[in-house]
Amino acid sequence: MLELRNVSKTYSVKQGMFSSPKPLKAVNDVSLKIGRGEVLGLVGESGCGKSTLAKILLGLEQPTEGQVLVDGKELGAQNRSELARRIQPIFQDPYSSLNPRKSIYDIISLPLRVHNVGDSASQEKAVREILDIVGLPARVMNTYPSQMSGGQRQRVAIARALIMKPEIVICDEPTSALDVSVQSQILNLLADLRREFGLTYLFISHNLAVVEHLANRVAVMYLGRIVEEASVEGLFDRSRHPYSDALLQSVLTPDPNKGVPDTHLGAAYPNPIAPPSGCHFHPRCAKAMPQCSQVAPQTVATEDGRVECHLFDSAQTSAA
């Protein structure tokens, strides 16, 4: 359904008034495949390139290198209007992604008006139907975002994304701005909608507990690269990359006696303008070996995915 082939995105960044621009690779040679009806969870720390990848998939950014394919056809070669019908986003913050000056009816019906779908009567009927599907009463059509709670606003954002009946939904941390008590409601709603409409999700999050609840497969991103990809069961039961291990250790538990978990990653995130040599993760890795600082690891196939780590190089495996 959706495929990325060696996609990279490089920005030119100036660090000072008199300095020359330097390249920043926000996305670095990423290849992914998402099957129809699948949910791929994309996880990683803030700044690793997840949202840049989402913008590329939505056509808001053009990749510097590589290809993005939808149903085998290159993204840039497809009609923008048709593409918008097929791919829709749900953004992170419902407080800023909804126009406060527009009524809920205007917000949800806007895609229908932009694409000239139906007349005013059929548009109102469609809005009423989608509001019912996302669990909101029809009376909210004449209210404004400021009159709604965070969970209700995110339901409005979901209704706006689904009003055109898309096939692919890019969910960019859709629950991170919500209270914990509301997050589960939105996640259950997204899961129900996927089953009902046969949707394909790319679900971006830094919260592994959320990804475990919704996704079929997980891709772990670090400094613009996919360092591990596996099924949900494979990643949570037997993660291979040390960075994946650290993310799993960072998940908070309900037990107050355990306190805040220590990931042993330190507080400093590497500078993406001057990434470390060799394996980019080696300065923070508890399992780093001498070659990690000198040689970039190759991608190694696993039983249910892949991993990019010297621990699983063929030479290292045979030596063990």
N, C-alpha and C positions, 0 to 999 in steps of 0.2 A: 504493500500500500504506500509506504513512504520509505525512501532510501537515501542515505547520504554516502557519497563516494569521495573519500579523501578531501573533505571540506576543511578549508582554512579561512580565517578572517584576520587580516592584519590591519591595525590602525597605526597612524603616524602621530606620535605624541611628543610634545615639547615639555621638558621639565623645568625650564626657566626662560626668561625673556631673551637671553642672549645665546642659549644653547640650540644646537641643531636638532631637528626632529629625529626621534629614534623609533624603530618598529616595535609594536606591541602585538604579539600573536594571541588574540583573545580565544580563538579556536584554532587548534593545531592538528591538521591531518586526521579529522574525525570521520569514521565510517560506521554507519548504523543501518539496521533494517528493522522496520516495524510492520508486522503482518496485519491484515485486516481483522478488526475486532480485538486487537491486542492492546495491552497497556504497558508501555515501556516507562519505567521510572528512571529519571536522570538525577543523580544525587552528587553532591559535592559542596565544599565550603563556598561562602560568598566570594565572588570575584574569580571563580574558576572558569567562567565562560558559558554557564548554562543559559542565561537570558539572551546572550548574543546569539547562541545557537537557535533559540526560539524565534528571534527576530529574522534570522535567515530563513527559517522554515515558513514564516508568515510573509516573506517577500519584502519585509521592511528594511533589510540589509542584504546587500549582494555579497556572496562569498568572493574572497580574493582568489581562491583556487578551489577546484573540485566541482562536483555536480550534486544537485538535489533533484531527486526524481519522485514524482507522484504517479502511481500506476504505470511506471516505466517511462514516463514522459518528463523531460527536463522542465523544472519549475519555471525558469525564465522564458521558455518558449510557449507557455500556456497563457490563455486570455486571463487578464487580471480579474475581470468580473466573475468568470467561471471559477477561478481559483478561490475567490472570496466566498463563493457559495459552498465550496468543498472543505475549506480549512478556516476555522474560526478560533479566536483566542479567549481564554478566561484569565484575566490579569490578577496580579497579587493583591492589590489593595482596592476593595470596593469603595472606599471613601474617596479615592481620587480617579478611579476609572469611569465613574458615572458623572455626567454633566449635572451640577446642582441646580442649574436654571431650567432644566427640562423636566417635564412630568415623567412618571414611570411609563406611561403609554407611549410618549414620544421616544423615550430611550429604547424600548423594546421594539417598536415598530419601525425605527429608523432604517434597518437593513432592508425591510420590505419596500420602503419608499425609495431608497437609493437604487434598488434593482428593479423598480417598477413592477412589483409582484402584486397583482390583484387591485381591487378598488378599496375605498375606505371601509366599506362594510366587511369585506372579506379580511382586511387587515385587522380590524377590531376583533373579529371572530378568532383569528389566528393568535392574537395577543391573549385573549381570554383563555384559549386552550393551553397555551404554553405556560401561562401563570398557574393554571390548575396542575399542570404536570410537575412544576417545580415547587408546588406546595404553598402558593400564595393566593389569597382571595382576589376576585376580580375588582373589588372596591379600591385596591391600591393603585389602580390605573391613573387616578386623578391626584395622587399624592406625589411628593418630591423626595429625593434621596435623603434629605436632612430629617425627614419625618420617620425614617426607618432605622432599624437596628443593623449592626454589621452583617449578621447572618442573612437578614432579609435583603440587604443590598447585594450580597453575593449571589443570592437566588435570582435577583433581577439581572445581574451580569451573566449568569448561566442561561437565563431565558433569552437574553439578547443574542448570545452565542448560538443558541439552538433554533432560533426562529426561522432560519434559512435551511434547516435540516441538513447540516454539514455531515461529512463522513469522518473528518479528522478534527480533533479538538486539541489545541496546545494549551495545557494548564500550567501556567507559570506561578508556582507556589500559591495556589488559590485559597489556602486555608491559613497561611502564616500570619495574616493580619487579624485573625478572628480569635475570640476567646476559646479556650480548650473545650468548654461545654458545647460550643457551636460547631467546632471543627468536625466532630464525628457525624453530626447531622448532614453537613455538606458533603463529606466523603461518602456516606451511605447514599445520598442523592445522586452523586456522580456515578457510583457503582450501579444503581438502579437504571439510570439513563443509558449507560453503556449497554446493558442487557436489553433494554426496551428498544433502542434505536440502532443497535449494532455499531456503536461508535468506536473509533480508534483513538486512543489517547497517547500523547506524550506528556507525562506527568513530571514536572520539574519540582524538586523539593530538596531542602537540606535536612529534612526530618525523616529518618529511616523508618520510624514507626508508622508514619503515614504511608510511605511507599509500600511497606510490607502488607498493609491493609488492602491496597488497591491494585498494585501492579502484578503483571505476570513475569516480566523480566526487569532486570536492573542494570543500568550502565553507570559506573562510577567515574566521575570526571575530576581530574586534577591538573591545574595550570593549563587548561585548554585541550588536554588529551584524555581519551578514554583509557583508563588503566586496568579496568576489569569490567567484564560483562558476563552475567550469569542469570539463571532463573532465580526467582525470589527464594525458593527453598535452598538452592545451591549457595547463594550468597549468604543467607542468614545462618545456614547450618555449617558451612565449610568455606568461608571466604578465604581467598588466597593472597590477595595483595595486602601488604602491611597497612596501606592507607585505608582500605576497606575495613580491616580489623579495628583501626583507630576510630573510624566513624561509628562502627557498631558499639564500641566501648563508650562512646559519648552519649548514648541514649539514656535519658533519665529514667529511673525506676520509681514506682510509688513508695518504696521503702525509705522513710526519712533517715534511717540509721546509716544508709549507704552514702549519704551526702552527694556532692557534685562529683561525677566521675572524672578521672584524670586520663586524658587521651595520650599523654606524653608527646604531644606534637609541639608544645611550646606556644607562646602567644604570637610569634612573628610568622607572617605568611610571606613566601618568597616574592621578590620583585619580578613581575611578569615582563618588565622591560629588559631586565638582565637575569634571566632564569639560570639556575645552577647548571653546571656542566653534567654530562652523563645522564643518569636518571634524575629528573627534576625533583624527585621526592627524597633523594638520599640524605640531605642535611637534617631531615626530621625523622628519618627511619631508624627504628631500633634494631633492625636486622641488616643494616647496610654492610656491604662487603667492599674490599678495595676497588674492584672494577666498577662499582656503582657510581663513583665520582668521575669516572673517565669515559665509560662506554654507555650509550643509550641502550636500554633493553629492547629486545625484539618482542613482537606479539606472539604468544604461544597459545595454541588451541587447547581447551580443556574439555571435559566430558559434556558440559552444557553451555560453553561460551568461550571466553578467552581471557588472558591476563597478560599484562606487560610488566614483567619483573624478572630480574636476574636469578631469583630463587628458583625459577621454573625454566631457565635456559636448558637446552639439551645437554650441554657440557657440564653444567652444575648438577643436573639430575643424575647423569651417569657417574660423576665423581662421588656423589652421595651413595 
